[in-house]
């Protein structure tokens, strides 16, 4: 009798977790499709070949270009880290490559859309103010503390070509060539539509694990961890101290969450409802580039010393950006206070969310159809995690 009662109880708790995960998925599905479609359209007309030429130093102009190119690239954290290493190996400045990496995970369209749906416009504004601030802080930190010797040691390690993740996806350039046509004409041409479909499907394949993993983890936390735990952990009842504690602890929570790309936004929604500060949410989202699997990739790419330096410098800039936005937004009166992020159990009714989901699922279906009909197909998907041919010349051990 007891085992049966226990099984029913466990089953009920699992159902609650899955219900929360599905509820959040249904709320953001249209936003995810829209964001990835817009990102794919941008990538279809922005050549990766041009990126290497445009990042020769760490001047303000170059860092601004690196940030713009990052914002126009894939939001997959693993792909952005791999592409940053590739840019560095091909002569790009290291600081510029890191700025590109920051922008590609924090300033992309799809991140802003899903944050708007789950968290509210104040967090979107905070992300797009804090992201550039973080890049500025990082540039200062690297200029002050990054030695030429450490950069050269990192370049020597990078030249060994050890594998990380999403190597092939990072290297693939499927954009439409600039042959004098306007961006709009290139985008709506047959090759532009195919390139958009290619990037749409490839980006989904790259981040699906993190997106849906994040939704499942967020569902489990919403179902099983009471708000009282988060309120004590984030010092919610000590309002002044909590504003400092949130940005300090947010990246640490992100490190052990194992979820990156935009998959950490559902987790951020749970943490916000639980009591973390406004700046803490932003610092948590910023920190997808220092989760444990990516720290291990830094070790493989650049060696232990640079990996440790990146952890310390990234953590410091993420905390600083979170604190800066926290107090800046408090000063101008746009900080969000209501803790009503969309963390809810499964509920499907005929409302604007359902209408949008149906409409954008049709768009997704059309892009997937074109991808398999005229695009890369299964062969390209199988190449996503393998280095391109020109990378093999340097070897690719898995140290």
C-alpha positions in Angstrom: 0.0 0.0 0.0 2.8 2.4 1.0 4.7 1.8 -2.3 1.6 2.6 -4.3 0.9 5.8 -2.3 4.6 6.8 -2.9 4.4 6.0 -6.6 1.2 8.1 -6.9 2.9 11.0 -5.0 6.0 10.8 -7.2 3.9 10.7 -10.3 1.9 13.7 -9.2 5.1 15.7 -8.6 6.5 14.7 -11.9 3.3 15.8 -13.6 3.4 19.1 -11.9 7.0 19.7 -13.0 6.1 18.7 -16.6 3.0 20.9 -16.5 5.0 23.9 -15.5 7.5 23.2 -18.2 4.8 22.8 -20.9 3.0 25.9 -19.6 6.1 28.0 -20.1 6.9 26.4 -23.5 3.4 27.2 -24.7 3.8 30.8 -23.6 7.1 31.4 -25.4 6.8 29.1 -28.4 5.7 31.8 -30.9 8.4 34.2 -29.5 11.1 31.5 -30.0 10.1 30.9 -33.6 9.9 34.6 -34.3 13.2 35.3 -32.7 15.0 32.5 -34.6 13.4 33.4 -37.9 14.5 37.1 -37.5 18.0 36.0 -36.5 18.2 33.6 -39.4 17.2 36.4 -41.8 20.0 38.6 -40.5 22.6 35.9 -40.6 21.5 35.1 -44.2 22.9 38.5 -45.3 25.9 38.8 -42.9 29.0 37.0 -44.0 31.3 35.3 -41.5 34.2 35.8 -43.8 33.8 39.6 -43.3 33.9 39.2 -39.5 37.6 38.2 -39.4 38.7 41.2 -41.5 36.7 43.6 -39.3 38.2 42.7 -35.9 41.9 43.7 -36.1 42.3 45.5 -32.7 40.5 46.5 -29.5 39.7 50.0 -30.5 36.2 51.4 -29.6 35.2 51.2 -33.3 36.3 47.6 -33.6 34.6 46.6 -30.4 31.4 48.3 -31.6 31.7 46.3 -34.9 32.3 43.1 -32.9 29.2 43.8 -30.8 27.1 44.4 -33.9 28.3 41.3 -35.6 27.7 39.2 -32.5 24.2 40.6 -32.2 23.6 39.4 -35.9 24.9 35.9 -35.3 23.6 32.7 -33.7 22.5 32.8 -30.1 24.0 29.3 -29.4 26.6 29.9 -26.7 28.7 26.9 -27.8 28.7 28.1 -31.4 29.7 31.6 -30.4 32.6 30.4 -28.3 33.8 28.2 -31.1 33.5 31.0 -33.7 35.3 33.4 -31.3 38.2 30.9 -31.1 38.1 30.6 -34.9 38.2 34.4 -35.4 41.2 34.6 -32.9 43.1 31.8 -34.8 42.6 33.7 -38.1 44.1 36.9 -36.8 41.2 38.7 -35.0 42.1 40.6 -31.8 41.4 38.6 -28.7 39.5 41.3 -26.9 37.4 41.9 -30.0 36.7 38.1 -30.3 35.5 38.1 -26.7 33.3 41.1 -27.3 31.8 39.3 -30.2 31.2 36.3 -28.0 29.4 38.4 -25.4 27.2 40.1 -27.9 26.2 36.9 -29.6 24.7 35.5 -26.4 23.4 38.7 -24.8 22.3 41.1 -27.6 20.5 38.8 -30.0 16.9 39.3 -31.1 15.5 36.0 -29.9 16.8 36.6 -26.3 15.0 39.9 -26.1 11.7 38.5 -27.4 11.6 35.6 -24.9 12.6 37.9 -22.0 9.7 40.2 -23.0 7.2 37.4 -22.9 8.4 35.7 -19.7 9.8 38.6 -17.6 8.6 41.9 -19.0 10.0 44.8 -21.0 12.0 46.2 -18.1 14.3 43.2 -18.2 14.7 43.5 -22.0 15.7 47.1 -21.6 18.1 46.0 -18.8 19.6 43.3 -21.0 20.3 45.7 -23.9 21.7 48.3 -21.6 23.7 45.9 -19.4 25.1 43.9 -22.4 27.0 46.8 -23.9 28.1 48.0 -20.4 29.4 44.5 -19.8 31.5 44.7 -23.0 32.9 48.1 -22.1 33.8 46.7 -18.6 35.4 43.7 -20.2 37.5 45.8 -22.6 38.8 47.8 -19.6 39.6 44.6 -17.6 41.4 43.0 -20.5 43.4 46.1 -21.3 44.5 46.5 -17.7 45.2 42.8 -16.7 45.6 40.7 -19.9 49.3 40.3 -20.6 50.7 39.8 -24.1 52.4 36.6 -22.9 49.1 35.2 -21.8 47.5 36.0 -25.2 50.4 34.4 -27.0 50.2 31.3 -24.8 46.4 31.2 -25.5 47.1 31.5 -29.3 49.5 28.6 -29.1 46.9 26.5 -27.3 44.2 27.6 -29.8 46.4 26.5 -32.7 46.3 23.0 -31.4 42.7 22.9 -32.6 41.2 20.9 -29.7 37.5 20.2 -30.2 34.9 22.0 -28.2 31.2 21.9 -29.3 29.3 23.0 -32.4 32.6 23.5 -34.3 31.0 22.9 -37.7 28.0 25.1 -37.0 30.3 28.0 -36.0 32.3 27.7 -39.2 29.5 27.3 -41.7 28.9 30.4 -43.8 25.7 30.1 -45.7 25.0 33.8 -46.2 24.1 35.3 -49.6 27.0 37.0 -51.3 27.0 40.8 -51.6 26.8 41.2 -55.4 25.5 44.8 -55.4 21.8 43.9 -54.6 20.1 45.5 -51.7 19.7 43.6 -48.4 16.0 43.2 -49.1 16.5 41.8 -52.6 19.2 39.4 -51.4 16.9 38.2 -48.6 13.8 37.6 -50.7 15.8 35.9 -53.5 15.6 32.1 -53.7 19.1 31.7 -52.3 18.2 34.2 -49.5 15.1 32.2 -48.5 17.2 29.0 -48.5 19.9 30.6 -46.5 17.3 31.8 -44.0 15.9 28.3 -43.7 19.3 26.8 -43.3 20.2 29.1 -40.4 16.8 28.7 -38.8 17.0 24.9 -38.7 20.7 24.9 -37.7 20.2 27.4 -34.9 17.2 25.4 -33.5 19.3 22.2 -33.7 22.1 23.9 -31.9 20.1 25.3 -28.9 17.2 22.9 -28.6 19.0 20.9 -25.9 19.5 24.1 -23.8 16.1 25.6 -24.5 14.1 22.6 -23.6 16.5 21.5 -20.9 16.1 25.0 -19.3 12.3 24.7 -19.5 12.3 21.3 -17.9 14.7 22.4 -15.1 12.6 25.6 -14.6 9.5 23.4 -14.4 11.1 21.2 -11.8 12.2 24.2 -9.7 8.8 25.8 -9.9 7.1 22.6 -8.8 9.5 21.4 -6.2 11.3 24.3 -4.6 9.1 26.6 -2.5 9.4 30.3 -2.8 10.3 30.6 0.8 13.7 28.9 0.0 14.5 31.3 -2.7 13.4 34.3 -0.6 15.8 33.2 2.2 18.6 32.4 -0.3 18.3 35.8 -2.1 17.8 37.8 1.1 14.6 39.2 -0.2 13.6 40.6 3.2 16.8 42.6 3.4 16.1 44.9 0.4 19.4 46.9 0.4 21.6 43.9 0.9 19.6 41.9 -1.7 20.5 44.4 -4.4 24.2 43.7 -3.9 23.8 39.9 -3.2 21.7 39.2 -6.3 24.3 40.2 -8.9 27.0 38.6 -6.8 25.4 35.2 -6.5 23.5 35.2 -9.8 26.5 34.1 -12.0 27.4 31.4 -9.4 23.9 29.9 -9.7 24.3 30.1 -13.5 27.6 28.2 -13.4 26.1 25.2 -11.8 22.9 25.2 -13.8 24.6 23.8 -17.0 22.0 25.7 -19.1 23.1 28.4 -21.6 22.0 30.2 -24.7 18.4 31.4 -24.2 17.6 28.3 -22.2 18.5 30.2 -19.0 15.6 32.7 -19.4 12.9 30.3 -18.0 15.2 29.6 -15.0 15.6 33.4 -14.6 11.8 33.7 -14.5 11.6 31.1 -11.6 14.4 32.9 -9.7 12.7 36.3 -10.2 9.4 35.0 -8.8 11.4 33.5 -6.0 13.0 36.7 -4.9 16.3 37.4 -6.6 17.0 41.1 -7.3 16.5 42.8 -10.7 20.2 43.1 -11.3 20.6 39.5 -10.1 18.4 38.2 -12.8 20.5 40.1 -15.4 23.8 38.9 -14.0 22.4 35.3 -14.1 21.4 35.7 -17.7 24.7 37.3 -18.6 26.6 34.3 -17.1 25.7 31.7 -19.7 29.3 32.0 -21.0 30.8 30.7 -17.7 28.7 27.6 -17.1 30.8 24.5 -16.3 30.8 22.9 -19.7 31.9 26.1 -21.4 34.6 26.7 -18.8 35.9 23.3 -19.8 35.8 24.3 -23.5 37.9 27.4 -22.6 40.4 25.1 -21.0 40.6 23.0 -24.2 40.8 26.0 -26.5 43.2 28.3 -24.6 44.7 26.4 -21.7 44.2 26.4 -17.9 45.7 29.9 -17.3 43.5 31.7 -19.8 40.4 29.7 -18.8 41.0 30.8 -15.2 41.5 34.4 -16.3 38.3 34.4 -18.4 36.3 33.0 -15.5 37.5 35.7 -13.2 37.2 38.6 -15.7 33.9 37.5 -17.1 32.4 37.0 -13.6 33.6 40.4 -12.5 32.1 42.2 -15.5 28.8 40.3 -15.2 28.5 41.3 -11.5 29.5 44.9 -12.3 27.0 45.2 -15.2 24.2 43.7 -13.0 24.9 46.1 -10.2 25.2 49.1 -12.6 21.8 48.4 -14.2 20.2 47.7 -10.8 21.1 51.1 -9.5 20.7 53.0 -12.8 17.2 51.7 -13.3 16.3 52.4 -9.7 17.5 56.0 -10.1 15.4 56.6 -13.2 12.4 54.7 -11.9 12.1 51.9 -14.5 13.0 48.9 -12.3 10.5 46.1 -12.2 9.0 45.2 -8.8 6.0 42.9 -9.5 7.1 39.3 -9.2 4.7 37.9 -11.8 7.0 36.3 -14.4 5.0 33.8 -16.5 5.7 30.5 -14.7 2.4 28.7 -14.9 1.1 25.2 -15.2 -0.2 23.9 -18.6 -3.2 25.6 -19.9 -4.2 25.9 -23.5 -7.2 28.0 -24.6 -8.1 29.9 -27.7 -6.4 33.2 -27.0 -3.8 35.4 -28.6 -1.0 33.1 -27.5 -2.6 30.1 -29.2 -3.3 32.1 -32.3 0.3 33.3 -32.5 1.7 29.8 -31.8 -0.4 28.3 -34.6 0.7 31.1 -37.0 4.4 30.8 -36.2 4.3 27.0 -36.3 3.1 27.4 -39.9 6.1 29.7 -40.6 8.5 27.2 -38.9 7.0 24.4 -40.9 7.6 26.3 -44.1 11.2 27.0 -43.2 11.9 23.4 -42.2 10.2 22.2 -45.5 12.5 24.5 -47.5 15.6 23.4 -45.5 15.0 19.7 -46.3 13.8 20.4 -49.8 16.4 22.9 -51.0 18.8 23.4 -48.1 21.4 21.4 -46.2 19.2 18.5 -45.1 20.4 15.8 -42.8 23.9 15.9 -44.1 24.4 19.4 -42.8 22.9 18.6 -39.4 25.4 15.8 -39.1 28.3 18.2 -39.7 27.3 20.7 -37.0 29.5 19.2 -34.3 32.5 18.4 -36.5 35.3 20.9 -37.5 35.4 22.0 -41.1 38.0 20.7 -43.4 40.4 23.6 -43.1 40.4 23.3 -39.3 41.6 19.7 -39.4 45.0 20.8 -40.6 45.9 21.8 -37.1 44.7 18.6 -35.5 41.8 18.2 -33.2 42.7 16.2 -30.1 40.2 16.0 -27.2 42.6 16.7 -24.4 
